[in-house]
Amino acid sequence: MLESSPMAFFWGRNKPKSDLVKPAKDLLNRLRQPPKLQKSEEEVAKLLAQMKLVLTGTQETDSNPESVLQLITSMIQEDFLYVLACSIHLLSFESRKDSQAIFSYVLRFRPPGSTAEDSPALSYVINDRPEVVIELCRGYNNKESAMPCGAVLREVLKHELIVSIILYDQSLEDQLDTKIDEIAYLDVPQSGDGVFWKFFDWIDGGAFEVSADAFTTFRDILTKHKPQVSQYLMTNFDLFFRRYNTILVESSSYVTKRQSIKLLGEILLDRANYNVMTAYVDRGDHLKLCMNLLRDDRKMVQYEGFHVFKVFVANPHKSDAVKRILTQNRERLLRFLPGFLADRTEDEQFTDEKSFLIRQIETLPPPA
């Protein structure tokens, strides 16, 4: 007697794999309408587990490309990815893991012999259903969905158009007013209402696991596609850095504060962001913020703040406002800096940079 494979056990040899999608979609929609029924949750969990097996196979049995394509095609036709993105926070822990695996596989899968640049599902999301990306971002509204949604987002952020969808969205809930064919022509300041701007609140106001995961995604958004992001930051300079400085750099959370200062230094010191850097270090209020970081009672905040402060001092084309602040504080800085983080004796680069800054400040004229 032949042994049945695990997949044959679940579905029978001839049952179309696409039959899983419609009932799963209906159950997910039912879960989103109160009251939430445990039976519906259990049934959708079984269907999601079966979908995952179709896509990834088991340790003993590889997945079948024809069955995979059939399932993915049905997902696209039924708009299943959008419904799943909206529903992850309602699922059990195991179903959330299965949903992450489903998203990751579906957005990567290319049919055998395909020469297309993007997978069918990713192409569909980018060109026809960018709301899927927005809903994955909104997964940070709930701690249950934050990590699975964040993991999926970071996988697809290598595609520049995914970053564009996030940056240029200006939608309210359940609405998207920016389509992908318009993005290349957008060079106007944002309203600050779109999903990208929600990251500031998710990072500073969320539970620890939400905050940490949201910051990792936020960092990837700002660093994966540098020319695009540099232009975006210049277009939205005042809005972005007002929120960045007041919400993140001045956060009461030590972790948020420290990692935000570090990221700020990385952004300013990246050659791709030269125009952003010169605009940032022109502002006297930005310099005052950095000088206050040097006096923080936590050494790692001081250290990260130093790497931003040095950009102001080393800039050969200082604005009048920056010159005035440095000149007014010249004597205090010359007394303060020699003993600043003096215990970092093995960090030669830091020691050299601190000595360079001291010499630069010594060349400033004494205050009148």
One Martini backbone bead per residue (centre of mass of N, CA, C, O) as a GRO file, in nm:
protein
  368
    1MET     BB    1   0.094   0.036   0.024
    2LEU     BB    2   0.069   0.363  -0.027
    3GLU     BB    3   0.187   0.650   0.085
    4SER     BB    4   0.081   0.945   0.206
    5SER     BB    5   0.103   1.259   0.181
    6PRO     BB    6   0.041   1.539   0.358
    7MET     BB    7  -0.108   1.683   0.122
    8ALA     BB    8  -0.302   1.454   0.048
    9PHE     BB    9  -0.443   1.445   0.321
   10PHE     BB   10  -0.569   1.736   0.311
   11TRP     BB   11  -0.684   1.742  -0.023
   12GLY     BB   12  -0.615   1.561  -0.222
   13ARG     BB   13  -0.500   1.501  -0.541
   14ASN     BB   14  -0.742   1.684  -0.712
   15LYS     BB   15  -0.758   1.933  -0.545
   16PRO     BB   16  -0.775   2.254  -0.570
   17LYS     BB   17  -0.584   2.501  -0.423
   18SER     BB   18  -0.785   2.746  -0.471
   19ASP     BB   19  -1.006   2.647  -0.257
   20LEU     BB   20  -0.873   2.802  -0.009
   21VAL     BB   21  -0.924   3.115  -0.051
   22LYS     BB   22  -1.224   3.188  -0.027
   23PRO     BB   23  -1.279   3.078   0.262
   24ALA     BB   24  -1.054   3.244   0.397
   25LYS     BB   25  -1.161   3.521   0.325
   26ASP     BB   26  -1.438   3.493   0.462
   27LEU     BB   27  -1.325   3.444   0.748
   28LEU     BB   28  -1.168   3.707   0.777
   29ASN     BB   29  -1.414   3.894   0.744
   30ARG     BB   30  -1.559   3.775   0.992
   31LEU     BB   31  -1.343   3.852   1.207
   32ARG     BB   32  -1.386   4.174   1.153
   33GLN     BB   33  -1.669   4.099   1.278
   34PRO     BB   34  -1.853   4.142   1.527
   35PRO     BB   35  -1.807   3.879   1.683
   36LYS     BB   36  -1.542   3.687   1.774
   37LEU     BB   37  -1.493   3.362   1.652
   38GLN     BB   38  -1.337   3.069   1.729
   39LYS     BB   39  -1.418   2.895   1.489
   40SER     BB   40  -1.309   3.084   1.269
   41GLU     BB   41  -1.016   3.083   1.369
   42GLU     BB   42  -0.970   2.777   1.334
   43GLU     BB   43  -1.040   2.755   1.031
   44VAL     BB   44  -0.829   2.960   0.924
   45ALA     BB   45  -0.583   2.814   1.037
   46LYS     BB   46  -0.604   2.564   0.856
   47LEU     BB   47  -0.587   2.712   0.580
   48LEU     BB   48  -0.311   2.850   0.626
   49ALA     BB   49  -0.152   2.590   0.670
   50GLN     BB   50  -0.213   2.476   0.387
   51MET     BB   51  -0.090   2.702   0.221
   52LYS     BB   52   0.194   2.673   0.328
   53LEU     BB   53   0.235   2.382   0.220
   54VAL     BB   54   0.200   2.441  -0.076
   55LEU     BB   55   0.440   2.649  -0.090
   56THR     BB   56   0.679   2.485   0.095
   57GLY     BB   57   0.618   2.230   0.209
   58THR     BB   58   0.826   1.973   0.328
   59GLN     BB   59   1.081   1.777   0.433
   60GLU     BB   60   0.971   1.544   0.225
   61THR     BB   61   0.810   1.769   0.041
   62ASP     BB   62   0.785   1.938  -0.230
   63SER     BB   63   0.676   2.179  -0.402
   64ASN     BB   64   0.439   2.268  -0.656
   65PRO     BB   65   0.449   2.497  -0.900
   66GLU     BB   66   0.159   2.466  -1.012
   67SER     BB   67   0.014   2.493  -0.737
   68VAL     BB   68   0.132   2.763  -0.657
   69LEU     BB   69   0.027   2.929  -0.897
   70GLN     BB   70  -0.268   2.869  -0.848
   71LEU     BB   71  -0.284   2.999  -0.568
   72ILE     BB   72  -0.177   3.284  -0.638
   73THR     BB   73  -0.385   3.354  -0.851
   74SER     BB   74  -0.623   3.341  -0.653
   75MET     BB   75  -0.524   3.561  -0.461
   76ILE     BB   76  -0.538   3.787  -0.669
   77GLN     BB   77  -0.838   3.757  -0.756
   78GLU     BB   78  -0.937   3.778  -0.434
   79ASP     BB   79  -0.767   3.980  -0.261
   80PHE     BB   80  -0.611   3.833  -0.019
   81LEU     BB   81  -0.369   4.008   0.079
   82TYR     BB   82  -0.534   4.240   0.189
   83VAL     BB   83  -0.705   4.085   0.394
   84LEU     BB   84  -0.466   3.970   0.552
   85ALA     BB   85  -0.332   4.241   0.635
   86CYS     BB   86  -0.596   4.333   0.800
   87SER     BB   87  -0.596   4.043   0.997
   88ILE     BB   88  -0.347   3.949   1.164
   89HIS     BB   89  -0.423   4.059   1.459
   90LEU     BB   90  -0.665   3.826   1.484
   91LEU     BB   91  -0.465   3.604   1.513
   92SER     BB   92  -0.288   3.361   1.593
   93PHE     BB   93   0.032   3.291   1.638
   94GLU     BB   94   0.057   3.068   1.419
   95SER     BB   95  -0.099   3.230   1.196
   96ARG     BB   96   0.100   3.463   1.182
   97LYS     BB   97   0.336   3.292   1.087
   98ASP     BB   98   0.197   3.185   0.832
   99SER     BB   99   0.145   3.463   0.703
  100GLN     BB  100   0.437   3.542   0.672
  101ALA     BB  101   0.514   3.303   0.490
  102ILE     BB  102   0.315   3.360   0.266
  103PHE     BB  103   0.408   3.639   0.186
  104SER     BB  104   0.705   3.577   0.127
  105TYR     BB  105   0.657   3.368  -0.097
  106VAL     BB  106   0.461   3.515  -0.289
  107LEU     BB  107   0.652   3.775  -0.339
  108ARG     BB  108   0.887   3.578  -0.472
  109PHE     BB  109   0.739   3.415  -0.679
  110ARG     BB  110   0.845   3.244  -0.977
  111PRO     BB  111   0.789   3.109  -1.250
  112PRO     BB  112   0.898   2.890  -1.449
  113GLY     BB  113   1.077   3.085  -1.693
  114SER     BB  114   1.071   3.358  -1.587
  115THR     BB  115   1.163   3.716  -1.687
  116ALA     BB  116   1.059   3.878  -1.477
  117GLU     BB  117   1.145   4.105  -1.237
  118ASP     BB  118   0.878   4.035  -1.099
  119SER     BB  119   0.651   3.905  -0.931
  120PRO     BB  120   0.322   3.868  -0.962
  121ALA     BB  121   0.245   3.975  -0.679
  122LEU     BB  122   0.424   4.227  -0.671
  123SER     BB  123   0.313   4.359  -0.926
  124TYR     BB  124   0.026   4.383  -0.821
  125VAL     BB  125   0.082   4.559  -0.576
  126ILE     BB  126   0.222   4.798  -0.717
  127ASN     BB  127   0.000   4.850  -0.960
  128ASP     BB  128  -0.299   4.764  -0.803
  129ARG     BB  129  -0.227   4.707  -0.459
  130PRO     BB  130  -0.083   4.921  -0.242
  131GLU     BB  131  -0.257   4.872   0.017
  132VAL     BB  132  -0.095   4.636   0.125
  133VAL     BB  133   0.143   4.804   0.229
  134ILE     BB  134  -0.016   4.988   0.418
  135GLU     BB  135  -0.131   4.757   0.598
  136LEU     BB  136   0.140   4.653   0.694
  137CYS     BB  137   0.212   4.910   0.842
  138ARG     BB  138  -0.056   4.904   1.023
  139GLY     BB  139   0.043   4.664   1.200
  140TYR     BB  140   0.159   4.870   1.426
  141ASN     BB  141  -0.120   4.910   1.582
  142ASN     BB  142  -0.039   4.608   1.665
  143LYS     BB  143   0.144   4.385   1.847
  144GLU     BB  144   0.061   4.119   1.697
  145SER     BB  145   0.149   4.240   1.390
  146ALA     BB  146   0.428   4.380   1.385
  147MET     BB  147   0.640   4.153   1.318
  148PRO     BB  148   0.522   4.018   1.063
  149CYS     BB  149   0.490   4.281   0.898
  150GLY     BB  150   0.785   4.378   0.920
  151ALA     BB  151   0.920   4.137   0.781
  152VAL     BB  152   0.782   4.176   0.507
  153LEU     BB  153   0.865   4.463   0.447
  154ARG     BB  154   1.179   4.421   0.450
  155GLU     BB  155   1.183   4.234   0.202
  156VAL     BB  156   1.048   4.466  -0.006
  157LEU     BB  157   1.241   4.729   0.026
  158LYS     BB  158   1.433   4.665  -0.220
  159HIS     BB  159   1.199   4.804  -0.359
  160GLU     BB  160   1.153   5.120  -0.456
  161LEU     BB  161   0.836   5.126  -0.493
  162ILE     BB  162   0.769   5.056  -0.202
  163VAL     BB  163   0.888   5.309  -0.078
  164SER     BB  164   0.711   5.505  -0.238
  165ILE     BB  165   0.440   5.423  -0.124
  166ILE     BB  166   0.509   5.511   0.167
  167LEU     BB  167   0.607   5.806   0.128
  168TYR     BB  168   0.345   5.905  -0.072
  169ASP     BB  169   0.143   5.860   0.123
  170GLN     BB  170  -0.197   6.036   0.206
  171SER     BB  171  -0.377   5.858   0.371
  172LEU     BB  172  -0.635   5.724   0.507
  173GLU     BB  173  -0.824   5.507   0.617
  174ASP     BB  174  -0.903   5.305   0.356
  175GLN     BB  175  -0.694   5.485   0.177
  176LEU     BB  176  -0.566   5.578  -0.161
  177ASP     BB  177  -0.414   5.868  -0.343
  178THR     BB  178  -0.151   5.708  -0.452
  179LYS     BB  179  -0.013   5.623  -0.747
  180ILE     BB  180   0.254   5.484  -0.905
  181ASP     BB  181   0.242   5.674  -1.175
  182GLU     BB  182   0.285   5.950  -0.987
  183ILE     BB  183   0.549   5.948  -0.814
  184ALA     BB  184   0.776   6.064  -1.011
  185TYR     BB  185   0.613   6.367  -0.988
  186LEU     BB  186   0.669   6.408  -0.689
  187ASP     BB  187   0.752   6.759  -0.551
  188VAL     BB  188   0.584   6.783  -0.283
  189PRO     BB  189   0.483   6.843   0.007
  190GLN     BB  190   0.371   6.687   0.271
  191SER     BB  191   0.114   6.650   0.512
  192GLY     BB  192   0.163   6.413   0.747
  193ASP     BB  193  -0.074   6.167   0.711
  194GLY     BB  194   0.070   5.937   0.626
  195VAL     BB  195   0.221   5.636   0.695
  196PHE     BB  196   0.513   5.731   0.745
  197TRP     BB  197   0.434   5.931   0.989
  198LYS     BB  198   0.352   5.696   1.192
  199PHE     BB  199   0.633   5.596   1.286
  200PHE     BB  200   0.684   5.795   1.514
  201ASP     BB  201   0.461   5.676   1.702
  202TRP     BB  202   0.544   5.378   1.699
  203ILE     BB  203   0.825   5.429   1.823
  204ASP     BB  204   0.739   5.618   2.081
  205GLY     BB  205   0.433   5.476   2.164
  206GLY     BB  206   0.496   5.190   2.174
  207ALA     BB  207   0.564   4.904   2.238
  208PHE     BB  208   0.862   4.765   2.243
  209GLU     BB  209   0.819   4.569   1.997
  210VAL     BB  210   0.709   4.789   1.813
  211SER     BB  211   0.933   4.999   1.825
  212ALA     BB  212   1.172   4.823   1.730
  213ASP     BB  213   1.049   4.731   1.457
  214ALA     BB  214   0.977   5.011   1.340
  215PHE     BB  215   1.268   5.118   1.333
  216THR     BB  216   1.388   4.913   1.140
  217THR     BB  217   1.205   4.994   0.904
  218PHE     BB  218   1.263   5.297   0.899
  219ARG     BB  219   1.562   5.266   0.835
  220ASP     BB  220   1.524   5.122   0.563
  221ILE     BB  221   1.368   5.343   0.420
  222LEU     BB  222   1.619   5.562   0.461
  223THR     BB  223   1.868   5.351   0.328
  224LYS     BB  224   1.812   5.183   0.055
  225HIS     BB  225   1.727   5.462  -0.126
  226LYS     BB  226   1.904   5.738  -0.138
  227PRO     BB  227   1.821   5.934  -0.367
  228GLN     BB  228   1.520   5.932  -0.306
  229VAL     BB  229   1.538   6.019  -0.003
  230SER     BB  230   1.691   6.282  -0.035
  231GLN     BB  231   1.469   6.425  -0.193
  232TYR     BB  232   1.248   6.389   0.019
  233LEU     BB  233   1.391   6.543   0.251
  234MET     BB  234   1.407   6.814   0.106
  235THR     BB  235   1.100   6.851   0.051
  236ASN     BB  236   1.052   6.762   0.387
  237PHE     BB  237   1.241   6.896   0.594
  238ASP     BB  238   1.080   7.040   0.821
  239LEU     BB  239   0.885   6.811   0.896
  240PHE     BB  240   1.083   6.585   0.950
  241PHE     BB  241   1.284   6.727   1.163
  242ARG     BB  242   1.076   6.809   1.365
  243ARG     BB  243   0.990   6.520   1.433
  244TYR     BB  244   1.259   6.385   1.482
  245ASN     BB  245   1.356   6.567   1.715
  246THR     BB  246   1.098   6.574   1.910
  247ILE     BB  247   1.027   6.256   1.911
  248LEU     BB  248   1.315   6.104   1.901
  249VAL     BB  249   1.562   6.262   2.018
  250GLU     BB  250   1.351   6.361   2.268
  251SER     BB  251   1.300   6.108   2.393
  252SER     BB  252   1.228   5.919   2.689
  253SER     BB  253   1.356   5.692   2.540
  254TYR     BB  254   1.658   5.554   2.529
  255VAL     BB  255   1.647   5.379   2.276
  256THR     BB  256   1.525   5.584   2.083
  257LYS     BB  257   1.731   5.808   2.121
  258ARG     BB  258   1.991   5.661   2.044
  259GLN     BB  259   1.907   5.545   1.759
  260SER     BB  260   1.832   5.825   1.638
  261ILE     BB  261   2.106   5.961   1.657
  262LYS     BB  262   2.260   5.754   1.493
  263LEU     BB  263   2.093   5.785   1.232
  264LEU     BB  264   2.144   6.082   1.189
  265GLY     BB  265   2.448   6.055   1.146
  266GLU     BB  266   2.429   5.867   0.898
  267ILE     BB  267   2.272   6.058   0.716
  268LEU     BB  268   2.472   6.307   0.724
  269LEU     BB  269   2.740   6.120   0.632
  270ASP     BB  270   2.611   6.071   0.365
  271ARG     BB  271   2.675   6.151   0.043
  272ALA     BB  272   2.376   6.138  -0.065
  273ASN     BB  273   2.314   6.372   0.183
  274TYR     BB  274   2.447   6.652   0.143
  275ASN     BB  275   2.205   6.853   0.131
  276VAL     BB  276   2.091   6.771   0.403
  277MET     BB  277   2.334   6.838   0.576
  278THR     BB  278   2.364   7.143   0.508
  279ALA     BB  279   2.079   7.216   0.609
  280TYR     BB  280   2.105   7.114   0.902
  281VAL     BB  281   2.383   7.279   0.982
  282ASP     BB  282   2.243   7.573   0.953
  283ARG     BB  283   2.099   7.529   1.226
  284GLY     BB  284   2.089   7.646   1.544
  285ASP     BB  285   1.880   7.450   1.680
  286HIS     BB  286   2.038   7.194   1.612
  287LEU     BB  287   2.291   7.259   1.774
  288LYS     BB  288   2.162   7.281   2.052
  289LEU     BB  289   2.065   6.993   2.064
  290CYS     BB  290   2.352   6.862   2.046
  291MET     BB  291   2.475   7.000   2.296
  292ASN     BB  292   2.279   6.863   2.496
  293LEU     BB  293   2.375   6.572   2.440
  294LEU     BB  294   2.662   6.606   2.566
  295ARG     BB  295   2.506   6.641   2.867
  296ASP     BB  296   2.419   6.380   2.908
  297ASP     BB  297   2.400   6.107   3.151
  298ARG     BB  298   2.452   5.929   2.890
  299LYS     BB  299   2.711   5.807   2.713
  300MET     BB  300   2.575   5.709   2.444
  301VAL     BB  301   2.440   5.977   2.387
  302GLN     BB  302   2.696   6.142   2.375
  303TYR     BB  303   2.834   5.985   2.148
  304GLU     BB  304   2.618   6.021   1.928
  305GLY     BB  305   2.611   6.332   1.948
  306PHE     BB  306   2.902   6.384   1.855
  307HIS     BB  307   2.852   6.283   1.550
  308VAL     BB  308   2.682   6.544   1.499
  309PHE     BB  309   2.847   6.784   1.607
  310LYS     BB  310   3.097   6.754   1.414
  311VAL     BB  311   2.953   6.863   1.159
  312PHE     BB  312   2.934   7.157   1.245
  313VAL     BB  313   3.239   7.213   1.303
  314ALA     BB  314   3.357   7.100   1.016
  315ASN     BB  315   3.212   7.309   0.868
  316PRO     BB  316   3.328   7.555   0.635
  317HIS     BB  317   3.005   7.670   0.599
  318LYS     BB  318   2.896   7.848   0.822
  319SER     BB  319   2.656   7.986   0.968
  320ASP     BB  320   2.578   8.252   1.156
  321ALA     BB  321   2.429   8.098   1.379
  322VAL     BB  322   2.653   7.890   1.435
  323LYS     BB  323   2.885   8.079   1.493
  324ARG     BB  324   2.755   8.223   1.733
  325ILE     BB  325   2.726   7.979   1.921
  326LEU     BB  326   3.023   7.888   1.922
  327THR     BB  327   3.142   8.155   2.019
  328GLN     BB  328   2.977   8.181   2.288
  329ASN     BB  329   3.097   7.867   2.363
  330ARG     BB  330   3.405   7.841   2.346
  331GLU     BB  331   3.512   7.817   2.640
  332ARG     BB  332   3.333   7.588   2.734
  333LEU     BB  333   3.425   7.380   2.520
  334LEU     BB  334   3.736   7.390   2.598
  335ARG     BB  335   3.671   7.270   2.885
  336PHE     BB  336   3.493   7.014   2.809
  337LEU     BB  337   3.627   6.827   2.583
  338PRO     BB  338   3.887   6.696   2.709
  339GLY     BB  339   3.682   6.526   2.924
  340PHE     BB  340   3.522   6.388   2.708
  341LEU     BB  341   3.508   6.071   2.726
  342ALA     BB  342   3.797   5.976   2.859
  343ASP     BB  343   3.754   5.647   2.866
  344ARG     BB  344   3.807   5.631   2.537
  345THR     BB  345   4.120   5.527   2.484
  346GLU     BB  346   4.073   5.293   2.245
  347ASP     BB  347   3.940   5.524   2.063
  348GLU     BB  348   4.103   5.669   1.816
  349GLN     BB  349   3.896   5.815   1.642
  350PHE     BB  350   3.767   5.979   1.865
  351THR     BB  351   4.021   6.122   1.964
  352ASP     BB  352   4.086   6.260   1.693
  353GLU     BB  353   3.819   6.411   1.658
  354LYS     BB  354   3.830   6.574   1.918
  355SER     BB  355   4.094   6.722   1.855
  356PHE     BB  356   3.991   6.859   1.600
  357LEU     BB  357   3.761   7.022   1.732
  358ILE     BB  358   3.936   7.184   1.922
  359ARG     BB  359   4.097   7.328   1.699
  360GLN     BB  360   3.851   7.460   1.562
  361ILE     BB  361   3.756   7.624   1.812
  362GLU     BB  362   4.024   7.785   1.854
  363THR     BB  363   3.978   7.955   1.576
  364LEU     BB  364   3.778   8.106   1.709
  365PRO     BB  365   3.656   8.383   1.808
  366PRO     BB  366   3.614   8.559   2.061
  367PRO     BB  367   3.388   8.690   2.238
  368ALA     BB  368   3.268   9.021   2.262
   0.00000   0.00000   0.00000
